[in-house]
């Protein structure tokens, strides 16, 4: 089901909307946000210089640091009296990033998520259980409003108490699960511990997953636990831009459709800032062209992807972004080699003997970095020969994938930490004294 006619506009119509909204947004932030005015003045730009989409690259970037430097309301384009909602990041690595929504922003957010939900196969007949944490995090409430808007029955179960989550799924006959991919796997694990087979005893047939990267290997692992018939889609967003609703996969599973009437995407070279041609992989930059509260211009997401503009088989014409390869700030530099956690995950999920839970540890010994991968066995075994052979095979595949050697530690089932929200699998101890 396609939720709105805007999703099927021609490229010409999309670009006309984007151009008009870009010009209006640039004028508004220049006149209402002193921080933006200074940024533009510093590079000799005035609003009248922005006349087309080609002029977008003239505008300066905005980063998470800009949001922290202007904490809490320095990038807002409206007075606080016009806000109906405020959200913020956790701020675990510095001051939190604060975002706000006007009444119109809330309507747009609901519309954006309604589209994403329908892309993933959701309908008014679904019972949708939201296993994101409610609070300052935008994920839970964003999906909540969008799913309610399309008519689905929402179960706002939040995170934690996984046994009760399974009870709700069984008793309420939940058909749609909103969660991180890693928590979906944890819930399946708990269900099995309770003597419940997720494939046979539960009715969950749709997974709308976000807040965490969904690799092809992770998707396959979800299918192994929840069933091959489960429609598993990834959706993308971040609180700085809106929350969930920036883009999402349709049931064709060929990239995430971007709500282009609300956002203009670009791909840049992370090191030079140069805009890259269509189809090339780089850092995603997003400009908000419909938001009133805090309309960010050329926000550097640090997420690595590529864009495709040909229409999709589903009938939608919005540009699609490839499922993320990782984040530029998640990339690990180990002995001069660039390593993405997703590469390690792909290797681990390629072994049927291994479970989906793992930990990556980087340490420094002398002047050299040491990479250790801890991963759980799916089942315990007393055969030392089997364990040694498996460890060697995993190590060999990691070396082929990464180009460097890694120590592999096979752990007993239920040894490693579980996560209800976004999984934190990397421990970089090189600068820890």
C-alpha positions as CSV (number, residue, x, y, z in Angstrom):
1,X,0.0,0.0,0.0
2,X,1.2,3.5,-0.9
3,X,0.1,6.0,1.8
4,X,0.3,9.3,-0.1
5,X,0.2,10.6,-3.7
6,X,3.5,12.5,-3.1
7,X,5.3,9.2,-3.0
8,X,4.6,8.7,-6.8
9,X,5.4,12.2,-8.1
10,X,7.6,12.6,-11.1
11,X,11.2,13.7,-10.7
12,X,10.4,17.1,-12.1
13,X,7.5,17.6,-9.6
14,X,9.7,16.4,-6.7
15,X,12.5,18.8,-7.6
16,X,10.0,21.7,-8.0
17,X,8.8,21.1,-4.5
18,X,12.3,20.8,-3.1
19,X,13.4,24.0,-4.8
20,X,10.6,26.1,-3.5
21,X,10.9,24.7,0.0
22,X,14.7,25.1,0.0
23,X,14.5,28.7,-0.9
24,X,11.8,29.4,1.7
25,X,13.8,27.5,4.4
26,X,17.1,29.3,3.7
27,X,15.3,32.7,3.9
28,X,13.6,31.7,7.2
29,X,16.8,30.4,9.0
30,X,18.9,33.4,7.8
31,X,16.3,35.8,9.2
32,X,15.4,33.9,12.4
33,X,18.6,32.0,13.5
34,X,21.6,34.3,14.2
35,X,23.9,31.2,14.2
36,X,22.9,30.4,10.6
37,X,23.1,34.0,9.5
38,X,26.7,34.2,10.8
39,X,27.6,30.9,9.1
40,X,26.3,32.2,5.7
41,X,27.8,35.6,6.1
42,X,31.2,34.1,6.9
43,X,31.2,32.5,3.4
44,X,29.6,35.5,1.7
45,X,26.2,33.9,1.1
46,X,22.9,35.7,1.2
47,X,19.5,34.0,0.8
48,X,19.0,35.5,-2.7
49,X,22.0,33.5,-3.8
50,X,20.0,30.2,-3.4
51,X,17.9,29.9,-6.5
52,X,18.0,26.2,-7.4
53,X,18.9,22.8,-6.1
54,X,22.4,23.2,-7.7
55,X,23.0,26.1,-5.2
56,X,22.6,23.8,-2.2
57,X,26.2,22.9,-2.2
58,X,27.1,26.5,-1.6
59,X,25.6,26.4,1.8
60,X,27.8,25.5,4.8
61,X,27.4,22.2,6.6
62,X,25.8,21.8,10.1
63,X,27.1,19.1,12.5
64,X,26.2,17.6,15.8
65,X,28.9,19.9,17.3
66,X,27.0,23.0,16.1
67,X,24.0,21.7,18.0
68,X,26.0,21.3,21.1
69,X,27.6,24.7,20.7
70,X,24.2,26.3,20.6
71,X,22.6,24.2,23.3
72,X,19.8,24.2,24.0
73,X,17.8,26.4,21.6
74,X,20.4,28.3,19.5
75,X,19.4,26.6,16.2
76,X,15.6,27.0,16.7
77,X,13.8,29.0,14.1
78,X,10.7,29.7,16.2
79,X,10.2,30.9,19.8
80,X,9.6,28.3,22.5
81,X,5.9,29.4,22.8
82,X,5.3,27.8,19.3
83,X,6.8,24.4,20.3
84,X,4.5,21.5,21.4
85,X,7.2,18.9,21.9
86,X,10.9,18.8,22.9
87,X,13.1,15.8,22.5
88,X,16.9,15.3,23.2
89,X,19.6,12.8,22.8
90,X,21.1,11.1,25.8
91,X,24.2,13.3,25.8
92,X,26.5,10.5,26.9
93,X,29.4,11.9,24.9
94,X,28.8,15.6,25.6
95,X,25.9,18.0,25.8
96,X,22.7,16.5,24.5
97,X,21.3,17.6,21.1
98,X,17.9,19.2,21.6
99,X,15.1,19.2,19.0
100,X,11.7,20.8,19.1
101,X,8.4,20.4,17.1
102,X,5.6,22.8,16.3
103,X,2.1,21.6,15.6
104,X,2.9,21.5,11.9
105,X,6.1,19.6,12.6
106,X,4.1,17.0,14.5
107,X,1.7,16.6,11.6
108,X,4.6,16.2,9.2
109,X,6.3,13.7,11.4
110,X,3.2,11.6,11.7
111,X,2.8,11.7,7.9
112,X,6.4,10.7,7.3
113,X,6.2,7.7,9.6
114,X,2.8,6.6,8.2
115,X,4.4,6.4,4.8
116,X,7.4,4.4,6.2
117,X,5.0,2.0,8.1
118,X,3.0,1.3,4.9
119,X,6.2,0.8,3.0
120,X,7.1,-2.0,5.3
121,X,3.7,-3.7,4.9
122,X,1.8,-2.3,7.9
123,X,-2.0,-1.9,7.7
124,X,-4.9,-0.9,9.9
125,X,-5.4,-4.6,10.7
126,X,-2.0,-4.9,12.5
127,X,-1.4,-5.1,16.2
128,X,1.9,-3.2,16.6
129,X,4.0,-3.7,19.7
130,X,6.6,-1.0,20.1
131,X,9.6,-2.2,22.0
132,X,11.6,1.1,21.8
133,X,12.1,3.1,25.0
134,X,9.6,5.9,25.5
135,X,10.9,9.2,26.7
136,X,13.3,11.8,25.3
137,X,14.3,9.2,22.5
138,X,12.3,10.0,19.4
139,X,12.0,6.4,18.1
140,X,9.0,5.1,20.2
141,X,6.7,8.1,20.0
142,X,7.5,8.6,16.3
143,X,6.5,5.1,15.3
144,X,3.6,5.2,17.8
145,X,1.9,8.2,16.1
146,X,2.5,7.0,12.6
147,X,1.1,3.5,13.2
148,X,-1.9,4.9,15.0
149,X,-2.5,7.3,12.1
150,X,-2.8,4.4,9.6
151,X,-5.2,2.7,12.0
152,X,-3.0,0.0,13.5
153,X,-3.6,-1.0,17.1
154,X,-0.6,0.1,19.1
155,X,0.8,-1.7,22.2
156,X,3.3,0.7,23.8
157,X,5.2,-1.9,25.7
158,X,8.5,0.0,25.7
159,X,11.7,-1.9,26.6
160,X,12.6,-4.3,29.3
161,X,10.9,-7.2,31.0
162,X,11.3,-9.4,28.0
163,X,9.2,-12.2,29.4
164,X,6.2,-9.9,29.7
165,X,6.8,-8.6,26.2
166,X,6.4,-12.2,25.0
167,X,3.3,-12.6,27.1
168,X,1.8,-9.5,25.4
169,X,2.7,-10.8,22.0
170,X,1.0,-14.1,22.6
171,X,-2.1,-12.8,24.4
172,X,-2.6,-9.7,22.3
173,X,-1.8,-11.6,19.0
174,X,0.8,-9.0,18.0
175,X,1.5,-9.0,14.3
176,X,4.0,-6.2,14.0
177,X,7.2,-5.7,16.1
178,X,9.0,-2.3,16.4
179,X,12.4,-2.8,17.9
180,X,16.2,-2.8,17.2
181,X,17.3,-5.9,15.2
182,X,19.4,-7.0,18.2
183,X,16.4,-6.7,20.6
184,X,14.2,-8.7,18.2
185,X,16.8,-11.5,18.4
186,X,16.9,-11.2,22.2
187,X,13.1,-11.5,22.3
188,X,13.1,-14.6,20.2
189,X,15.8,-16.0,22.5
190,X,13.6,-15.3,25.6
191,X,10.6,-16.8,23.9
192,X,12.5,-20.0,23.3
193,X,13.6,-20.1,26.9
194,X,9.9,-19.8,27.9
195,X,9.1,-22.8,25.7
196,X,7.5,-20.6,23.0
197,X,8.4,-21.0,19.4
198,X,8.3,-17.5,17.7
199,X,7.7,-19.1,14.3
200,X,4.7,-21.3,15.4
201,X,3.3,-19.9,18.6
202,X,3.4,-16.1,17.9
203,X,1.8,-14.2,15.0
204,X,4.5,-11.6,14.4
205,X,4.8,-11.3,10.6
206,X,6.3,-7.8,10.2
207,X,9.4,-6.3,11.8
208,X,9.8,-2.5,11.4
209,X,13.4,-2.2,12.7
210,X,15.4,0.9,13.3
211,X,17.9,2.7,15.6
212,X,20.5,0.2,14.6
213,X,22.0,-0.9,11.3
214,X,20.3,-3.9,9.7
215,X,22.8,-5.8,7.6
216,X,21.7,-8.6,5.2
217,X,23.4,-11.0,7.6
218,X,21.4,-9.7,10.5
219,X,18.1,-9.8,8.5
220,X,18.8,-13.5,7.7
221,X,19.5,-14.1,11.4
222,X,16.1,-12.6,12.3
223,X,14.5,-14.9,9.7
224,X,16.2,-17.9,11.3
225,X,14.5,-17.1,14.7
226,X,11.2,-15.6,13.6
227,X,10.5,-17.4,10.4
228,X,11.3,-17.0,6.7
229,X,7.8,-15.4,6.0
230,X,8.5,-12.5,8.4
231,X,8.7,-9.2,6.4
232,X,11.8,-7.5,7.9
233,X,12.4,-3.9,6.9
234,X,14.8,-1.2,8.1
235,X,13.8,2.4,8.5
236,X,16.1,5.4,9.1
237,X,16.0,8.6,11.0
238,X,17.7,10.6,13.7
239,X,16.3,13.0,16.2
240,X,18.3,15.9,14.7
241,X,16.5,15.5,11.4
242,X,13.0,14.5,12.7
243,X,13.2,11.1,14.4
244,X,12.1,8.0,12.5
245,X,10.5,8.8,9.2
246,X,13.4,10.1,7.0
247,X,13.4,6.9,4.9
248,X,12.4,3.3,5.0
249,X,12.4,0.1,3.0
250,X,9.4,-1.1,1.1
251,X,8.6,-4.7,0.7
252,X,10.7,-4.9,-2.5
253,X,13.7,-4.6,-0.2
254,X,15.8,-2.6,-2.6
255,X,16.8,0.4,-0.5
256,X,15.1,2.9,1.8
257,X,12.8,5.4,0.2
258,X,13.6,9.0,1.3
259,X,10.6,11.3,2.0
260,X,12.0,13.8,-0.6
261,X,9.3,16.4,-0.2
262,X,10.5,16.8,3.4
263,X,14.3,16.2,3.0
264,X,17.0,16.7,0.3
265,X,19.7,14.1,0.5
266,X,23.3,14.5,-0.7
267,X,26.3,12.2,-0.6
268,X,29.7,13.7,0.1
269,X,33.3,12.7,0.5
270,X,33.7,12.7,4.3
271,X,37.3,14.1,4.1
272,X,36.9,16.8,1.4
273,X,33.2,17.7,1.7
274,X,32.9,17.4,-2.1
275,X,29.4,16.3,-3.4
276,X,29.7,12.9,-5.1
277,X,28.0,11.8,-8.3
278,X,24.8,9.6,-8.1
279,X,25.5,6.0,-7.1
280,X,28.8,6.7,-5.4
281,X,29.2,5.7,-1.7
282,X,30.0,8.4,0.9
283,X,28.6,10.3,3.8
284,X,24.9,11.1,3.8
285,X,24.0,14.8,4.2
286,X,20.4,15.8,4.7
287,X,18.6,19.2,4.5
288,X,15.3,19.6,6.2
289,X,12.9,21.6,4.0
290,X,9.6,21.3,5.8
291,X,10.4,21.6,9.5
292,X,9.6,24.7,11.4
293,X,11.1,24.2,14.8
294,X,14.7,23.3,13.9
295,X,15.2,23.1,10.2
296,X,18.7,21.9,9.7
297,X,20.6,22.8,6.5
298,X,23.1,20.3,5.1
299,X,23.3,18.2,8.3
300,X,26.2,15.8,8.2
301,X,24.9,12.5,9.5
302,X,28.2,10.6,9.4
303,X,26.3,7.6,8.0
304,X,27.8,5.8,5.0
305,X,25.5,5.0,2.1
306,X,24.7,5.7,-1.6
307,X,21.7,7.1,-3.5
308,X,19.6,5.7,-6.3
309,X,17.0,7.7,-8.2
310,X,15.3,5.3,-10.6
311,X,11.7,4.5,-9.7
312,X,11.1,1.4,-7.6
313,X,9.0,-1.7,-8.6
314,X,6.7,-0.8,-5.8
315,X,5.6,2.3,-7.7
316,X,7.3,4.9,-5.5
317,X,9.5,7.5,-7.2
318,X,11.3,8.9,-4.2
319,X,15.1,8.4,-4.2
320,X,16.3,5.4,-2.3
321,X,19.3,5.2,0.0
322,X,21.2,1.9,0.2
323,X,21.1,0.2,3.7
324,X,23.9,1.7,5.7
325,X,27.4,0.4,5.4
326,X,28.3,1.9,8.7
327,X,29.1,5.3,10.2
328,X,32.3,7.3,9.5
329,X,32.8,7.7,13.3
330,X,32.2,3.9,13.9
331,X,35.0,3.0,11.5
332,X,37.9,1.4,13.4
333,X,41.4,2.1,12.3
334,X,43.4,-1.0,13.3
335,X,47.0,-1.4,12.3
336,X,46.4,1.1,9.4
337,X,43.4,-0.8,8.1
338,X,39.8,0.6,8.0
339,X,37.4,-1.9,9.7
340,X,33.6,-1.6,9.9
341,X,31.8,-3.6,12.6
342,X,29.3,-4.7,9.9
343,X,32.1,-6.7,8.2
344,X,32.8,-8.6,11.4
345,X,29.0,-9.2,11.8
346,X,28.8,-10.6,8.3
347,X,31.5,-13.2,9.0
348,X,29.9,-14.2,12.4
349,X,26.5,-14.7,10.9
350,X,27.9,-16.9,8.2
351,X,28.5,-19.6,10.8
352,X,25.5,-21.7,11.8
353,X,27.3,-22.8,15.0
354,X,27.5,-19.2,16.3
355,X,24.8,-17.1,17.9
356,X,24.0,-13.5,17.0
357,X,25.7,-11.9,20.1
358,X,29.2,-10.7,19.8
359,X,31.7,-8.2,21.2
360,X,34.6,-6.4,19.5
361,X,37.6,-5.4,21.6
362,X,40.5,-3.3,20.5
363,X,43.6,-3.0,22.7
364,X,47.1,-1.8,22.3
365,X,50.1,-3.9,23.1
366,X,53.4,-2.0,22.8
367,X,53.1,-0.1,19.5
368,X,50.6,-2.4,17.8
369,X,46.8,-2.8,18.0
370,X,45.2,-6.1,18.9
371,X,41.7,-7.0,17.7
372,X,39.7,-9.6,19.6
373,X,36.2,-10.9,18.7
374,X,34.2,-12.6,21.4
375,X,31.2,-14.5,20.0
376,X,28.7,-16.9,21.6
377,X,28.2,-20.5,20.5
378,X,24.7,-21.4,19.7
379,X,25.1,-24.6,21.6
380,X,27.7,-25.8,24.0
381,X,30.0,-28.6,23.0
382,X,32.6,-30.6,24.9
383,X,34.7,-31.4,21.8
384,X,37.9,-29.4,21.9
385,X,38.7,-30.5,18.4
386,X,35.4,-29.0,17.1
387,X,36.0,-25.8,19.0
388,X,39.5,-25.4,17.8
389,X,38.5,-26.0,14.2
390,X,35.6,-23.5,14.4
391,X,37.8,-20.9,16.0
392,X,40.4,-21.3,13.2
393,X,37.7,-21.1,10.5
394,X,36.2,-17.9,11.9
395,X,39.7,-16.4,12.3
396,X,40.6,-17.3,8.7
397,X,37.3,-15.7,7.3
398,X,37.9,-12.6,9.4
399,X,41.4,-12.2,8.0
400,X,40.0,-12.5,4.4
401,X,37.3,-10.0,5.1
402,X,39.3,-7.5,7.1
403,X,42.8,-7.9,5.8
404,X,44.2,-8.2,9.3
405,X,44.4,-11.0,11.9
406,X,42.1,-11.2,14.9
407,X,41.9,-13.3,18.0
408,X,38.6,-15.2,18.2
409,X,37.1,-16.2,21.6
410,X,34.2,-18.6,21.5
411,X,32.0,-18.1,24.6
412,X,29.3,-20.3,26.1
413,X,25.6,-19.4,25.3
414,X,24.1,-16.5,27.4
415,X,27.6,-15.2,28.3
416,X,27.7,-11.8,26.6
417,X,25.6,-8.8,27.4
418,X,22.1,-8.4,25.9
419,X,20.7,-5.0,24.8
420,X,17.1,-3.8,24.8
421,X,18.0,-0.7,22.8
422,X,20.9,0.0,20.4
423,X,23.6,-2.6,20.9
424,X,27.0,-1.4,22.1
425,X,29.3,-4.1,20.8
426,X,32.6,-2.2,20.6
427,X,35.2,-1.8,23.4
428,X,38.1,0.4,22.2
429,X,40.5,0.2,25.1
430,X,43.5,1.8,23.3
431,X,43.3,5.1,25.1
432,X,42.2,3.6,28.4
433,X,44.8,3.8,31.2
